């Protein structure tokens, strides 16, 4: 049965390929500056669990089990910043993107996902958008990272409305030496276990160095808050919520944004003592980075320091965080042989968590930060069962079920991870990507894994651009898991892609 389904999915890909081939030969182009794409492919794995690197950081669209077929399309209109007809900058513009994904497998039958569906408008470098958009949160190598700490692109994007800058905007009164990239958003975080949850996000990053400078420094932070909501399950826990209701009035919005509460505010407003410390589930990261040119190469060094409460905001959890270094080479040329284009090395540690116990004698701060877990929001920093932040803090349901884990949603948020990613290829015809990660998984504060669970995950992907079929390519990806955190598995993806 498995072999028959795999052949069936691949046959769909080949049929789609024939349609793309005919269309490519016709050379059709889209009007009005639109861009579009169509891809069909099949996932095959043994046993059924899709390997870690095949499903990780794919915005929640890859099925957890195989075999599975997938067809996805996209159509988008991007901003135009310069009007070639008038030969002048264009101050205003609008755009949109829609990316429907259709999955089919034995468990879910047909399932439609919408990882991207938004409209946007801008005035100069200030924009507003509404909907879902593929994005990550933090400073780092967005192309080859193992996953940013606070927002990695591992889960489906959360629908929201956001106002902010499009990228770093130089401030003229500093002679362009200082640039700002900032945003403020409100999102709808509805899930299956608790309704009416809202998301507050904001970020601000500063860049020191002119756009043409050889070296630049970056620093800033992002802040994320889950707040509001109600559920029948919370009614069973009066110590967490009153009658299953969490504080949801908009009069509490300043408490959410500024992360403060006044003395005894919860009793005055009729809520439980659990909300006396902070209203909602707060987390984020301080980010630091340095960029410079090394000959004809670009070097980028970065660090993302996590926080979930006051102790980690005051760096009581050092050395926790993501450390990365990226080296970017010149773009590959048509006539070149094999060459590397990008190398990224990262180390992630989340072991400290401001100490192993919640109450620290003689201290005004609390330890055992318990990253991504939360008592009121029982699935913590996850969205539709996928981790929103770094994928190395793994939901218990994705682990090897033959081994004992905690009842908390993230049973192992104390990890050390070593990661390497490499990209290269032959000219513009063949692009290759290699990813290798090894993690040590220690459990969570107060509930350690004994022994420590090690996990090796590898990934190799190639994309071949057909020389005689315009903008048409063949994609193949292979993943392998070996260790004591996941079920050992091997799998692959085969697909055909066409862009217009």
C-alpha distance (Angstrom), angle and dihedral (degrees) to the residues before:
residue distance angle dihedral
X1 . . .
X2 3.82 . .
X3 3.80 91.9 .
X4 3.82 91.9 47.3
X5 3.82 92.4 51.9
X6 3.79 92.0 47.5
X7 3.81 90.7 52.0
X8 3.82 89.9 47.3
X9 3.81 93.0 53.2
X10 3.80 92.9 46.5
X11 3.81 89.5 49.7
X12 3.81 88.7 56.7
X13 3.80 88.6 52.4
X14 3.78 92.6 50.9
X15 3.80 91.6 48.5
X16 3.79 89.9 50.8
X17 3.79 88.9 47.7
X18 3.78 91.0 56.5
X19 3.83 90.0 52.4
X20 3.80 90.7 49.0
X21 3.79 90.9 47.6
X22 3.79 92.5 55.1
X23 3.81 91.3 45.5
X24 3.80 92.2 48.0
X25 3.77 91.8 52.1
X26 3.79 89.7 51.5
X27 3.82 88.2 56.1
X28 3.80 95.7 -143.2
X29 3.81 115.4 -178.5
X30 3.80 129.4 -161.0
X31 3.81 121.2 -118.6
X32 3.81 131.2 -128.8
X33 3.79 95.6 31.3
X34 3.80 93.5 -65.9
X35 3.80 121.8 156.1
X36 3.79 124.9 -157.5
X37 3.78 141.0 177.4
X38 3.79 139.8 -173.5
X39 3.79 127.1 -163.8
X40 3.79 133.0 176.7
X41 3.78 124.8 -175.1
X42 3.79 149.3 146.8
X43 3.82 133.1 -125.3
X44 3.79 118.8 -148.7
X45 3.80 124.4 -178.6
X46 3.79 139.6 167.8
X47 2.95 116.6 -120.7
X48 3.80 99.5 19.1
X49 3.83 97.0 -96.7
X50 3.80 112.2 103.5
X51 3.84 109.3 -125.9
X52 3.80 117.3 -103.4
X53 3.80 100.0 -109.3
X54 3.81 94.1 46.3
X55 3.82 92.0 59.8
X56 3.81 101.2 29.4
X57 3.82 123.1 105.0
X58 3.82 92.3 0.5
X59 3.83 95.5 122.1
X60 3.79 92.4 -104.2
X61 3.81 97.9 -66.0
X62 3.83 101.1 114.0
X63 3.83 114.9 89.5
X64 3.81 115.9 -118.7
X65 3.79 90.9 -134.2
X66 3.79 135.5 39.8
X67 2.90 161.9 -98.9
X68 3.79 91.6 52.7
X69 3.76 137.5 151.4
X70 3.77 124.7 -140.3
X71 3.79 136.4 -168.7
X72 3.78 121.2 -179.5
X73 3.75 134.6 174.5
X74 3.75 134.6 -172.8
X75 3.76 137.2 -166.8
X76 3.77 123.5 -179.9
X77 3.78 145.7 163.9
X78 3.80 115.2 -148.4
X79 3.77 128.2 -160.1
X80 3.79 120.5 -85.3
X81 3.80 111.3 -145.5
X82 3.81 99.6 179.4
X83 3.82 126.5 44.7
X84 3.79 106.3 -142.9
X85 3.82 92.1 -167.6
X86 3.80 95.6 57.3
X87 3.81 92.7 28.1
X88 3.80 90.0 -132.3
X89 3.81 136.7 111.2
X90 3.79 113.9 -90.1
X91 3.81 110.0 -128.0
X92 3.81 99.2 -167.1
X93 3.77 134.6 33.1
X94 3.77 142.7 145.9
X95 3.79 136.9 -143.3
X96 3.77 145.9 172.5
X97 3.79 142.9 -163.8
X98 3.81 133.9 -156.0
X99 3.81 122.6 -175.1
X100 3.84 115.4 175.5
X101 3.81 117.2 -174.3
X102 3.81 125.1 -163.2
X103 3.82 117.5 -161.6
X104 3.77 127.8 -175.7
X105 3.82 128.5 -171.7
X106 3.77 140.0 138.9
X107 3.80 95.6 -90.6
X108 3.80 103.3 41.8
X109 3.78 100.8 26.7
X110 3.81 104.3 -160.2
X111 3.80 114.8 -1.4
X112 3.79 125.6 177.8
X113 3.80 119.9 -154.1
X114 3.78 130.0 -176.3
X115 3.82 108.8 -158.9
X116 3.78 91.7 165.7
X117 3.80 130.2 32.7
X118 3.77 117.6 136.0
X119 3.79 145.5 130.2
X120 3.78 123.2 -144.5
X121 3.79 141.3 -176.3
X122 3.78 133.4 -170.7
X123 3.77 143.4 -163.3
X124 3.79 108.7 -157.6
X125 3.86 102.6 -48.7
X126 3.81 96.9 -21.8
X127 3.81 116.7 95.4
X128 3.77 143.4 176.2
X129 3.78 124.4 -157.5
X130 3.80 135.7 -180.0
X131 3.81 126.0 -159.1
X132 3.78 136.2 24.5
X133 3.80 120.5 -27.3
X134 3.79 131.5 176.4
X135 3.78 105.7 -116.0
X136 3.80 143.4 134.5
X137 3.80 129.4 -141.7
X138 3.78 123.0 -128.3
X139 3.79 145.4 33.2
X140 3.80 115.6 -66.5
X141 3.77 146.1 82.1
X142 3.80 102.0 -39.3
X143 3.82 92.6 -173.0
X144 3.79 103.9 54.3
X145 3.81 107.5 11.4
X146 3.80 120.9 132.3
X147 3.80 85.9 -128.1
X148 3.80 134.2 -59.8
X149 3.79 115.3 -102.0
X150 3.82 102.2 -118.5
X151 3.81 102.0 26.2
X152 3.79 119.0 12.2
X153 3.80 105.4 162.8
X154 3.79 90.2 -109.8
X155 3.83 96.3 123.1
X156 3.77 133.4 47.4
X157 3.80 109.6 -76.0
X158 3.80 113.6 -98.4
X159 3.83 116.0 -119.4
X160 3.78 110.1 -115.1
X161 3.77 147.2 141.5
X162 3.78 114.6 -115.8
X163 3.76 136.0 -178.7
X164 3.78 120.1 -167.1
X165 3.76 148.3 102.1
X166 3.79 121.2 -51.3
X167 3.80 93.1 -135.3
X168 3.80 138.0 -28.6
X169 3.80 108.7 -33.4
X170 3.84 116.2 -157.4
X171 3.82 114.9 -133.0
X172 3.79 109.6 -129.4
X173 3.82 95.0 -152.1
X174 3.84 87.5 64.0
X175 3.82 90.1 49.5
X176 3.81 87.3 -109.4
X177 3.82 92.3 -62.7
X178 3.83 91.9 118.6
X179 3.81 121.1 50.5
X180 3.81 130.0 -178.2
X181 3.80 132.3 -151.2
X182 3.83 113.2 -176.9
X183 3.79 142.0 154.4
X184 3.81 141.8 -179.6
X185 3.80 123.3 -162.1
X186 3.79 147.1 170.5
X187 3.80 119.6 -150.4
X188 3.80 140.8 -174.3
X189 3.81 109.6 -125.1
X190 3.82 100.2 -179.4
X191 3.79 113.1 163.7
X192 3.79 136.9 175.6
X193 3.82 96.1 -101.0
X194 3.82 101.5 44.3
X195 3.79 129.2 25.4
X196 3.77 132.0 -146.6
X197 3.81 96.5 26.4
X198 3.79 114.7 160.4
X199 3.78 130.3 -158.0
X200 3.77 125.5 -143.0
X201 3.82 117.4 -167.5
X202 3.76 134.2 172.6
X203 3.77 135.3 161.7
X204 3.78 139.0 -179.6
X205 3.79 126.9 -173.4
X206 3.79 128.4 179.2
X207 3.80 127.5 -155.2
X208 3.79 122.2 -156.4
X209 3.79 111.6 -157.7
X210 3.77 135.6 55.8
X211 3.82 118.3 -89.3
X212 3.81 89.0 -107.1
X213 3.82 95.5 45.4
X214 3.79 119.3 119.6
X215 3.81 92.1 -133.6
X216 3.81 132.1 32.4
X217 3.81 135.9 -177.7
X218 3.81 124.3 -147.2
X219 3.78 132.9 -168.8
X220 3.78 138.5 157.6
X221 3.79 144.2 109.0
X222 3.79 145.2 -108.5
X223 3.81 124.8 -144.9
X224 3.81 125.2 -161.3
X225 3.81 127.7 -175.4
X226 3.80 132.1 -175.7
X227 3.80 108.8 -158.6
X228 3.81 142.8 160.0
X229 3.81 124.6 23.5
X230 3.79 142.4 126.6
X231 3.80 136.6 -136.6
X232 3.80 142.7 168.6
X233 3.80 89.7 -123.2
X234 3.81 91.8 60.6
X235 3.82 89.2 57.9
X236 3.80 86.8 71.3
X237 3.82 90.0 59.6
X238 3.83 109.8 55.5
X239 3.81 89.2 169.5
X240 3.83 87.8 66.3
X241 3.79 102.5 37.6
X242 3.79 140.1 4.6
X243 3.82 110.2 -114.7
X244 3.81 90.3 -20.3
X245 3.82 92.7 -61.0
X246 3.81 125.5 124.1
X247 3.83 120.9 -158.4
X248 3.81 103.1 -76.4
X249 3.80 106.8 156.9
X250 3.79 114.8 120.2
X251 3.79 88.5 -131.9
X252 3.82 85.2 77.5
X253 3.81 92.5 56.6
X254 3.85 93.5 101.6
X255 3.83 87.7 56.0
X256 3.80 88.7 54.8
X257 3.79 96.9 45.6
X258 3.80 97.0 42.6
X259 3.84 95.9 34.4
X260 3.79 95.3 -132.0
X261 3.79 138.2 122.1
X262 3.78 130.2 -166.8
X263 3.79 123.0 -128.2
X264 3.83 113.1 -71.7
X265 3.80 91.0 -9.7
X266 3.81 90.9 143.1
X267 3.82 95.3 58.2
X268 3.79 90.9 46.5
X269 3.81 90.3 54.1
X270 3.80 97.8 40.2
X271 3.80 100.7 -107.0
X272 3.77 132.4 128.3
X273 3.79 127.7 -93.7
X274 3.80 92.6 -107.2
X275 3.82 87.4 78.1
X276 3.80 93.1 51.8
X277 3.81 92.8 93.5
X278 3.80 102.5 45.4
X279 3.78 131.7 -17.5
X280 3.81 107.8 -118.6
X281 3.79 134.1 -10.0
X282 3.82 110.5 -52.2
X283 3.80 126.3 -168.2
X284 3.77 141.2 142.1
X285 3.78 143.3 124.3
X286 3.78 143.4 -97.5
X287 3.80 108.1 -131.3
X288 3.80 129.9 -155.7
X289 3.81 128.5 178.4
X290 3.78 143.4 168.9
X291 3.80 125.6 -158.5
X292 3.79 128.6 -171.1
X293 3.80 142.5 154.8
X294 3.80 118.3 -108.3
X295 3.78 106.0 -168.8
X296 3.79 105.3 -58.4
X297 3.83 92.3 -19.4
X298 3.81 132.5 88.4
X299 3.82 119.2 -131.5
X300 3.81 120.8 -160.7
X301 3.81 122.5 -176.7
X302 3.81 120.5 -176.9
X303 3.79 146.0 169.4
X304 3.82 130.0 -163.3
X305 3.80 113.4 -162.6
X306 3.85 114.2 -161.1
X307 3.78 126.7 -137.4
X308 3.81 133.7 -177.9
X309 3.80 102.2 161.9
X310 3.79 142.4 5.4
X311 3.81 94.8 -72.6
X312 3.80 94.0 56.7
X313 3.81 91.3 41.1
X314 3.81 85.6 58.6
X315 3.83 90.6 49.7
X316 3.80 95.3 -108.9
X317 3.82 86.4 139.4
X318 3.82 97.3 60.6
X319 3.06 126.2 171.5
X320 3.82 92.4 33.5
X321 3.77 117.9 114.9
X322 3.79 147.5 71.0
X323 3.81 117.7 -62.0
X324 3.79 118.8 -169.0
X325 3.77 144.6 172.0
X326 3.80 124.6 -168.3
X327 3.80 129.4 -172.0
X328 3.79 116.7 -165.8
X329 3.81 120.2 -165.1
X330 3.79 129.8 -161.5
X331 3.80 116.8 -71.3
X332 3.78 115.6 -87.3
X333 3.78 115.6 -99.0
X334 3.79 126.6 -136.0
X335 3.79 92.5 -116.4
X336 3.80 96.5 43.4
X337 3.77 125.5 110.1
X338 3.78 121.1 -138.1
X339 3.80 112.6 -33.0
X340 3.78 137.9 163.8
X341 3.80 116.5 -115.2
X342 3.83 103.4 178.5
X343 3.82 138.8 10.9
X344 3.83 123.9 -172.7
X345 3.80 127.8 -176.4
X346 3.81 121.3 -174.4
X347 3.78 140.2 177.1
X348 3.80 122.7 -164.6
X349 3.79 124.8 -169.0
X350 3.81 126.3 177.2
X351 3.81 98.5 160.4
X352 3.80 102.7 109.6
X353 3.83 102.8 55.9
X354 3.83 91.8 173.7
X355 3.80 91.1 -63.6
X356 3.77 136.4 -37.7
X357 3.82 98.4 -88.7
X358 3.81 130.4 60.3
X359 3.82 96.0 -137.7
X360 3.82 113.3 52.1
X361 3.86 112.6 -165.8
X362 3.79 112.4 -122.3
X363 3.80 93.5 9.7
X364 3.79 130.3 110.9
X365 3.80 89.4 -150.8
X366 3.78 133.3 73.5
X367 3.78 128.2 -127.0
X368 3.81 135.7 -160.3
X369 3.81 91.4 69.7
X370 3.82 89.6 -174.7
X371 3.80 95.9 -152.0
X372 3.83 117.9 -128.4
X373 3.83 93.7 -1.9
X374 3.80 122.0 108.5
X375 3.80 134.0 175.6
X376 3.82 99.3 -139.9
X377 3.81 95.2 38.4
X378 3.80 95.3 46.8
X379 3.82 94.4 -169.0
X380 3.77 90.8 48.8
X381 3.80 120.7 -168.0
X382 3.82 94.5 3.5
X383 3.79 132.4 108.1
X384 3.81 121.3 -157.1
X385 3.82 88.4 -11.5
X386 3.82 95.6 -55.0
X387 3.80 124.8 110.0
X388 3.81 111.0 -107.4
X389 3.80 93.7 -156.7
X390 3.78 131.7 39.4
X391 3.83 108.7 -10.3
X392 3.82 90.7 -138.9
X393 3.80 89.7 78.0
X394 3.78 91.6 75.8
X395 3.83 129.4 -162.8
X396 3.79 112.2 -115.2
X397 3.81 91.5 -121.6
X398 3.82 89.8 65.7
X399 3.80 94.1 53.6
X400 3.80 128.3 89.5
X401 3.82 101.4 -74.2
X402 3.81 92.4 -154.6
X403 3.82 88.5 72.8
X404 3.81 123.7 71.8
X405 3.81 117.1 -105.8
X406 3.80 136.7 173.5
X407 3.78 123.1 -87.2
X408 3.81 88.7 -120.4
X409 3.81 115.6 102.3
X410 3.82 92.8 -116.5
X411 3.82 104.5 40.0
X412 3.82 93.9 175.4
X413 3.78 114.3 41.5
X414 3.82 93.5 142.1
X415 3.79 105.4 85.7
X416 3.78 145.0 148.6
X417 3.81 114.0 -152.8
X418 3.80 131.7 -174.3
X419 3.81 115.3 -166.3
X420 3.80 138.4 178.8
X421 3.80 127.4 -175.1
X422 3.81 126.9 -176.3
X423 3.80 132.4 -176.9
X424 3.78 129.1 -171.7
X425 3.76 143.0 123.4
X426 3.77 150.6 165.5
X427 3.79 109.5 -66.3
X428 3.80 113.1 -67.1
X429 3.81 94.4 -39.0
X430 3.81 104.5 73.5
X431 3.82 127.0 28.1
X432 3.81 119.7 -172.1
X433 3.81 130.7 -166.3
X434 3.80 126.5 -170.4
X435 3.82 124.4 -172.4
X436 3.80 127.1 -179.2
X437 3.81 126.2 177.1
X438 3.77 134.4 174.8
X439 3.80 120.0 -170.6
X440 3.77 134.7 -172.7
X441 3.81 110.2 -151.5
X442 3.80 115.8 -158.2
X443 3.82 101.8 175.3
X444 3.81 121.1 -120.9
X445 3.82 134.9 -57.4
X446 3.79 108.6 -62.1
X447 3.83 93.6 6.0
X448 3.78 109.5 70.5
X449 3.78 125.8 -177.9
X450 3.80 110.6 -117.8
X451 2.94 109.4 -134.0
X452 3.81 104.4 23.0
X453 3.81 110.5 -108.6
X454 3.79 116.2 -126.2
X455 3.80 122.4 -159.9
X456 3.81 130.7 -169.5
X457 3.80 117.7 -167.3
X458 3.80 125.8 177.5
X459 3.79 135.2 -175.1
X460 3.79 136.5 -172.0
X461 3.80 123.4 -177.5
X462 3.79 133.9 176.1
X463 3.80 132.9 -172.7
X464 3.79 118.8 -164.5
X465 3.81 118.4 -163.7
X466 3.81 111.3 -149.3
X467 3.82 107.1 -125.6
X468 3.81 94.6 -146.9
X469 3.83 98.3 38.9
X470 3.76 110.4 71.9
X471 3.84 114.2 -127.0
X472 3.81 92.6 -11.5
X473 3.80 121.7 127.6
X474 3.78 142.8 174.2
X475 3.82 118.3 -133.0
X476 3.80 128.3 -160.5
X477 3.81 125.5 177.2
X478 3.81 131.0 -179.7
X479 3.81 129.5 -169.3
X480 3.80 134.8 -175.8
X481 3.83 131.1 -169.8
X482 3.78 122.1 -165.6
X483 3.78 125.0 166.4
X484 3.78 145.5 62.7
X485 3.84 101.5 -70.4
X486 3.81 100.3 62.8
X487 3.77 132.5 29.0
X488 3.82 107.0 -90.9
X489 3.79 106.8 -101.9
X490 3.78 144.8 160.4
X491 3.77 126.7 -158.5
X492 3.75 148.1 152.4
X493 3.78 146.7 -157.5
X494 3.79 128.1 -139.6
X495 3.79 120.3 -171.1
X496 3.78 147.9 158.1
X497 3.80 121.4 -138.0
X498 3.80 133.9 -169.9
X499 3.82 128.4 -177.9
X500 3.81 131.9 -167.7
